[in-house]
Amino acid sequence: MSWRWPCSLLLTVVLAGAGACGAGPAPAPATGVVARVHDGDTLSLTDGRRVRLLGIDAPELEKEGRPAEFLAHAAKKALSDLTQGRRVRLEYDRLRYDRFQRLLAYVHLEDGTLVNRELVARGLARVYTQPPNTARQEELLAAQREALEAGRGIWREALTQDEDFYLANQKTQRFHRPNCHLAREIAPANRLRLDSKKEAYLRGFSPCRTCKP
């Protein structure tokens, strides 16, 4: 027995299949023009897609009654001065999107400047490693160590210490206050005691976003 589907039904099935195949984010672009800068580490392209600068974390702007962190507006202005209205090249690592469907990228200017590194070198962002995206980790850490030792930007305040020691997770590359619940969950093989924030940053650890050491 042969089956003949009505043309309208067949067209509906084809379109539905095409929609399913096209689900998820669009292919990551190689270049784009910056339309807007949201803060010191996030921008939008003219096609509407947001880009989170990979491997760094800038001070947070004021939000929901919380005041802006030290130099948050300076970081936003620096990113805006560098990129607003300009065409940039986007370099990706192993993971191209975060859970908010933002592009994760190393952003290059047309003259070759790596914007992520430039912000770290100016002391307007710290390194924030997100495994497995570690392709430029050592380059960014070198810039951070230089800015830290020079006391540039955020490093005028970021090394202030209110704990006797900190606990670092060598797997996640985060360091925590000793009473942080995430610190208590670190496997013994990955746990490292650090005597100071400076040691933590020089060794490439990023602060926990929960306990905020």
C-alpha positions as CSV (number, residue, x, y, z in Angstrom):
1,M,0.0,0.0,0.0
2,S,1.5,3.4,-1.0
3,W,1.1,6.6,1.1
4,R,0.8,10.0,-0.3
5,W,1.1,12.9,2.1
6,P,-0.7,16.2,1.2
7,C,1.8,18.8,0.0
8,S,0.9,21.1,2.9
9,L,1.5,18.4,5.5
10,L,4.8,17.5,3.9
11,L,5.9,21.1,3.8
12,T,5.1,21.4,7.5
13,V,7.2,18.4,8.4
14,V,10.1,19.7,6.4
15,L,10.0,23.1,8.0
16,A,9.7,21.6,11.5
17,G,12.7,19.4,10.8
18,A,14.7,22.4,9.6
19,G,13.7,24.3,12.7
20,A,14.9,21.5,14.9
21,C,18.2,21.3,13.0
22,G,18.7,25.0,13.5
23,A,18.1,25.0,17.2
24,G,20.8,26.5,19.5
25,P,23.1,29.4,19.0
26,A,24.1,30.6,15.6
27,P,27.6,29.9,14.4
28,A,30.2,32.0,16.3
29,P,31.3,35.0,14.1
30,A,35.0,35.6,13.3
31,T,34.6,39.4,13.4
32,G,32.1,42.0,14.4
33,V,31.6,45.7,15.1
34,V,31.1,46.7,18.7
35,A,27.8,48.4,19.3
36,R,27.7,48.7,23.0
37,V,29.9,48.2,26.1
38,H,28.0,46.9,29.1
39,D,30.7,46.8,31.7
40,G,34.5,46.2,32.0
41,D,34.3,42.7,30.4
42,T,31.1,42.4,28.4
43,L,30.1,44.0,25.1
44,S,27.5,43.6,22.3
45,L,28.0,43.5,18.6
46,T,25.9,45.2,16.0
47,D,24.2,41.9,15.3
48,G,22.9,41.9,18.9
49,R,25.1,39.1,20.2
50,R,26.8,39.6,23.6
51,V,30.5,38.8,24.0
52,R,32.0,38.0,27.4
53,L,35.8,38.7,27.3
54,L,37.4,35.3,28.1
55,G,39.8,34.7,30.9
56,I,39.3,38.0,32.8
57,D,36.9,39.5,35.3
58,A,36.5,43.2,35.7
59,P,35.1,45.0,38.8
60,E,31.3,44.8,39.0
61,L,29.1,47.9,38.4
62,E,26.4,48.9,40.9
63,K,23.5,46.5,40.8
64,E,20.4,45.8,42.9
65,G,21.4,48.3,45.6
66,R,25.0,47.1,45.8
67,P,27.6,49.9,45.1
68,A,30.0,49.6,42.2
69,E,33.3,47.9,43.0
70,F,36.6,49.8,43.0
71,L,37.4,51.1,39.4
72,A,34.3,49.4,37.9
73,H,33.5,52.5,35.9
74,A,37.1,53.0,34.9
75,A,37.2,49.5,33.5
76,K,34.0,50.1,31.5
77,K,35.3,53.3,30.1
78,A,38.6,51.7,29.1
79,L,36.8,48.9,27.3
80,S,34.6,51.4,25.6
81,D,37.5,53.6,24.5
82,L,39.3,50.6,23.1
83,T,36.4,48.9,21.2
84,Q,33.2,51.1,20.8
85,G,32.3,51.4,17.1
86,R,35.3,49.4,16.0
87,R,35.6,46.1,14.2
88,V,37.2,43.4,16.3
89,R,38.4,39.9,15.7
90,L,37.0,37.2,18.0
91,E,39.3,34.3,18.9
92,Y,37.7,31.3,20.6
93,D,38.9,28.6,23.0
94,R,37.5,25.1,23.6
95,L,34.0,26.4,24.8
96,R,32.5,29.2,22.8
97,Y,29.3,29.9,24.8
98,D,28.5,30.3,28.5
99,R,25.3,29.3,30.2
100,F,23.8,32.7,29.2
101,Q,24.5,32.0,25.5
102,R,27.1,34.8,25.5
103,L,30.1,34.3,23.2
104,L,33.3,33.7,25.1
105,A,36.1,35.2,23.2
106,Y,39.6,36.8,23.2
107,V,38.9,40.2,21.5
108,H,41.6,41.6,19.2
109,L,41.7,45.1,17.7
110,E,42.7,45.5,14.1
111,D,46.2,46.6,15.2
112,G,46.7,43.3,16.9
113,T,46.0,44.5,20.5
114,L,44.5,41.7,22.6
115,V,41.9,43.7,24.6
116,N,41.6,41.0,27.4
117,R,45.3,41.3,28.1
118,E,45.3,45.1,27.8
119,L,42.7,45.5,30.6
120,V,44.6,43.1,32.8
121,A,47.9,45.0,32.1
122,R,46.2,48.3,33.1
123,G,45.1,46.8,36.4
124,L,41.4,47.1,35.4
125,A,40.6,43.4,35.4
126,R,42.0,40.3,37.1
127,V,42.6,36.9,35.5
128,Y,39.6,34.6,35.8
129,T,40.5,31.2,34.4
130,Q,37.6,29.0,33.3
131,P,38.8,25.5,32.4
132,P,39.0,24.1,29.7
133,N,39.4,27.6,28.2
134,T,43.0,28.1,29.1
135,A,44.8,28.8,25.8
136,R,45.9,32.3,26.8
137,Q,46.1,31.7,30.6
138,E,49.9,32.2,30.9
139,E,49.9,35.3,28.7
140,L,47.2,36.9,30.9
141,L,48.8,35.8,34.1
142,A,52.1,37.4,33.0
143,A,50.3,40.7,32.5
144,Q,48.6,40.3,35.9
145,R,51.8,39.7,37.7
146,E,53.4,42.8,36.2
147,A,50.4,45.0,37.1
148,L,50.2,43.5,40.6
149,E,53.8,44.1,41.4
150,A,53.5,47.7,40.1
151,G,50.4,48.3,42.3
152,R,48.4,49.4,39.2
153,G,44.7,49.9,39.2
154,I,42.7,47.4,41.3
155,W,45.9,46.1,42.9
156,R,46.0,49.2,45.0
157,E,43.1,47.6,47.0
158,A,42.7,44.0,45.9
159,L,45.5,42.6,48.1
160,T,44.0,43.8,51.4
161,Q,43.7,40.7,53.6
162,D,41.2,39.9,56.3
163,E,41.9,36.2,56.8
164,D,45.0,34.4,58.2
165,F,45.1,32.1,55.2
166,Y,43.1,31.0,52.2
167,L,42.4,27.6,50.6
168,A,42.8,27.0,46.9
169,N,41.4,24.4,44.6
170,Q,44.0,23.4,42.1
171,K,41.4,21.8,39.9
172,T,39.0,24.8,39.6
173,Q,41.8,27.4,40.0
174,R,39.7,29.2,42.7
175,F,40.8,30.4,46.1
176,H,38.4,30.6,49.1
177,R,38.1,31.9,52.6
178,P,38.8,29.0,55.0
179,N,35.2,28.9,56.2
180,C,33.6,28.9,52.7
181,H,31.5,25.8,52.1
182,L,33.1,25.3,48.8
183,A,36.5,25.3,50.5
184,R,35.3,22.4,52.7
185,E,34.3,20.5,49.6
186,I,37.8,20.6,48.0
187,A,39.3,17.1,47.6
188,P,42.5,16.7,49.6
189,A,44.5,16.0,46.5
190,N,43.4,19.4,45.1
191,R,43.6,21.5,48.3
192,L,46.3,24.0,48.7
193,R,46.8,26.4,51.7
194,L,48.0,29.9,50.8
195,D,49.2,32.5,53.3
196,S,48.2,35.6,51.4
197,K,46.0,36.9,48.5
198,K,49.2,38.0,46.8
199,E,50.4,34.4,46.7
200,A,47.1,33.3,45.4
201,Y,47.1,35.8,42.5
202,L,50.7,35.2,41.6
203,R,50.1,31.5,41.4
204,G,47.2,32.1,39.0
205,F,44.2,31.4,41.3
206,S,41.0,33.5,41.0
207,P,38.8,34.5,43.9
208,C,35.6,32.5,44.7
209,R,32.5,34.4,43.6
210,T,30.6,33.0,46.7
211,C,32.8,33.9,49.6
212,K,34.6,36.8,47.8
213,P,38.0,36.6,49.6
